[in-house]
Amino acid sequence: MSTTITIDAADAIEAAELVAFIETWLAQAAPAVVADFETFAAPYTVLELRAELVGLAASLGASRTEQR
């Protein structure tokens, strides 16, 4: 079963920008931040989280263009 969820275009843009900001911050995070995250979220890694964030930003971007 598939569910369709819609989001206002302006909200999708804002969410995509926030997700991209967090991904960029994580890409430059200090080793202590990475180690702390990976201890907290093991076995999930920062690289996996960043990949998920990139995908989410792309999805939000796609939903923005679909609503035009």
Secondary structure, DSSP 8 states (H G I E B T S, - for coil): --------HHHHHHHHHHHHHHHHHHHT--HHHHHHHHHHHTT--HHHHHHHHHHHHHHHHHHHHHT-
